[in-house]
Amino acid sequence: MAKVNVYISNEVHNKITAIVEKRRQEGARDKDISFSGTSSMLLELGLRVY
């Protein structure tokens, strides 16, 4: 898996953080949900739509 560094706006950062926090409140364990994993999932979904 490639490692990529990207710059995102504070708004996007806050939205991704909110998704992660919501998933954790729903019962996801820390090892199951992460900022990096969620960001990757959103990027992949965006590319599929594109």
Backbone as a chain_set.jsonl record, in Angstrom:
{"seq": "MAKVNVYISNEVHNKITAIVEKRRQEGARDKDISFSGTSSMLLELGLRVY", "coords": {"N": [[0.848, -1.17, 0.0], [0.597, 2.168, -0.87], [2.023, 5.133, 0.558], [0.759, 8.322, 1.084], [1.02, 11.781, 1.352], [-1.163, 14.374, 1.994], [-2.647, 17.632, 1.749], [-5.388, 18.993, 3.413], [-8.403, 20.895, 3.819], [-9.425, 22.62, 6.825], [-12.123, 22.266, 7.235], [-12.729, 19.877, 5.849], [-11.136, 18.146, 7.333], [-12.43, 18.3, 9.821], [-14.895, 17.151, 9.143], [-14.192, 14.508, 8.457], [-13.153, 13.674, 10.9], [-15.505, 13.803, 12.411], [-16.966, 11.718, 11.236], [-15.383, 9.516, 11.975], [-15.573, 9.672, 14.795], [-18.342, 9.269, 15.094], [-18.62, 6.628, 14.152], [-17.137, 5.312, 16.123], [-18.731, 5.808, 18.357], [-20.841, 4.265, 17.643], [-19.911, 1.825, 18.198], [-17.617, 0.812, 17.001], [-14.33, -0.441, 17.237], [-11.167, 1.015, 18.249], [-9.062, -0.025, 16.721], [-10.409, -0.811, 14.489], [-11.403, 1.399, 13.194], [-10.131, 4.352, 11.817], [-8.622, 7.596, 11.287], [-7.001, 7.66, 9.021], [-7.797, 5.319, 7.62], [-10.496, 5.901, 7.146], [-10.244, 8.2, 5.578], [-8.975, 7.11, 3.338], [-10.996, 5.363, 2.435], [-12.981, 7.237, 1.711], [-11.667, 8.593, -0.353], [-11.334, 6.524, -2.242], [-14.044, 5.976, -2.796], [-14.77, 8.419, -3.951], [-13.199, 8.347, -6.276], [-14.379, 6.224, -7.621], [-16.868, 7.274, -8.249], [-16.112, 9.354, -9.871]], "CA": [[0.0, 0.0, 0.0], [1.395, 3.395, -0.973], [1.798, 6.178, 1.559], [0.606, 9.609, 0.413], [0.753, 12.927, 2.225], [-2.006, 15.366, 1.322], [-3.143, 18.75, 2.543], [-6.838, 19.141, 3.328], [-8.892, 22.064, 4.549], [-9.893, 22.35, 8.186], [-13.503, 21.792, 7.128], [-12.676, 18.456, 5.484], [-10.581, 17.459, 8.506], [-13.495, 18.213, 10.825], [-15.912, 16.205, 8.678], [-13.653, 13.151, 8.585], [-13.095, 13.409, 12.337], [-16.878, 13.548, 12.848], [-17.319, 10.37, 10.778], [-14.651, 8.572, 12.83], [-16.174, 9.713, 16.13], [-19.666, 8.647, 15.015], [-18.427, 5.177, 14.053], [-16.696, 4.833, 17.438], [-19.905, 5.84, 19.226], [-21.694, 3.154, 17.219], [-19.34, 0.588, 18.695], [-16.394, 0.384, 16.314], [-13.134, -0.383, 18.081], [-10.12, 1.911, 17.75], [-8.266, -0.677, 15.675], [-11.261, -1.02, 13.321], [-11.709, 2.673, 12.538], [-9.07, 5.344, 12.006], [-8.683, 8.744, 10.38], [-6.354, 7.258, 7.776], [-8.653, 4.361, 6.929], [-11.697, 6.6, 6.694], [-9.822, 9.066, 4.47], [-8.73, 6.239, 2.194], [-12.295, 4.905, 1.963], [-13.641, 8.354, 1.038], [-10.939, 8.838, -1.601], [-11.689, 5.449, -3.167], [-15.43, 6.197, -3.224], [-14.754, 9.558, -4.862], [-12.642, 7.921, -7.559], [-15.372, 5.381, -8.299], [-17.909, 8.158, -8.775], [-15.493, 10.15, -10.92]], "C": [[0.894, 1.234, 0.0], [1.035, 4.372, 0.14], [1.795, 7.515, 0.836], [0.33, 10.677, 1.46], [-0.055, 13.94, 1.436], [-2.377, 16.473, 2.297], [-4.645, 18.851, 2.323], [-7.247, 20.367, 4.133], [-9.327, 21.646, 5.955], [-11.31, 21.794, 8.168], [-13.542, 20.298, 6.801], [-12.149, 17.636, 6.658], [-11.659, 17.262, 9.564], [-14.563, 17.205, 10.423], [-15.436, 14.761, 8.801], [-13.586, 12.754, 10.054], [-14.487, 13.086, 12.876], [-17.334, 12.15, 12.439], [-16.667, 9.327, 11.679], [-15.281, 8.519, 14.217], [-17.542, 9.047, 16.143], [-19.548, 7.131, 14.962], [-17.993, 4.588, 15.391], [-17.856, 4.812, 18.42], [-20.857, 4.698, 18.899], [-21.111, 1.803, 17.609], [-18.098, 0.091, 17.995], [-15.208, 0.528, 17.258], [-12.085, 0.504, 17.432], [-9.315, 1.277, 16.627], [-9.078, -0.913, 14.401], [-11.524, 0.261, 12.537], [-10.598, 3.669, 12.841], [-9.269, 6.487, 11.018], [-8.123, 8.353, 9.018], [-7.243, 6.313, 6.965], [-9.911, 4.996, 6.371], [-11.379, 7.508, 5.513], [-9.612, 8.251, 3.201], [-10.044, 5.76, 1.583], [-13.004, 6.012, 1.182], [-12.978, 8.675, -0.299], [-11.298, 7.787, -2.65], [-13.117, 5.614, -3.682], [-15.514, 7.354, -4.219], [-14.227, 9.189, -6.236], [-13.614, 7.032, -8.328], [-16.455, 6.228, -8.945], [-17.379, 8.955, -9.957], [-15.43, 9.365, -12.209]], "O": [[1.838, 1.325, 0.785], [-0.106, 4.426, 0.599], [2.709, 7.814, 0.069], [-0.501, 10.488, 2.348], [0.33, 14.322, 0.331], [-2.413, 16.27, 3.51], [-5.12, 18.802, 1.188], [-6.518, 20.814, 5.019], [-9.564, 20.469, 6.224], [-11.659, 20.947, 8.991], [-14.303, 19.545, 7.41], [-12.662, 16.554, 6.942], [-11.784, 16.179, 10.136], [-15.083, 16.482, 11.273], [-16.202, 13.888, 9.207], [-13.923, 11.626, 10.411], [-14.634, 12.192, 13.709], [-18.015, 11.47, 13.207], [-17.315, 8.368, 12.097], [-15.498, 7.434, 14.757], [-17.875, 8.338, 17.092], [-20.289, 6.425, 15.647], [-18.424, 3.496, 15.759], [-17.957, 3.894, 19.235], [-21.59, 4.22, 19.765], [-21.729, 0.763, 17.383], [-17.568, -0.959, 18.36], [-15.103, 1.512, 17.991], [-12.105, 0.722, 16.22], [-8.924, 1.962, 15.682], [-8.505, -1.185, 13.346], [-11.833, 0.21, 11.347], [-10.176, 3.81, 13.989], [-9.998, 6.353, 10.035], [-8.706, 8.68, 7.983], [-7.414, 6.496, 5.76], [-10.344, 4.676, 5.263], [-12.15, 7.581, 4.556], [-10.027, 8.66, 2.116], [-10.196, 5.749, 0.361], [-13.564, 5.759, 0.115], [-13.664, 8.993, -1.27], [-11.539, 8.121, -3.81], [-13.374, 5.417, -4.87], [-16.241, 7.278, -5.209], [-14.743, 9.66, -7.25], [-13.664, 7.086, -9.557], [-16.906, 5.937, -10.053], [-18.099, 9.203, -10.924], [-14.937, 9.872, -13.217]]}, "num_chains": 1, "name": "protein.A"}
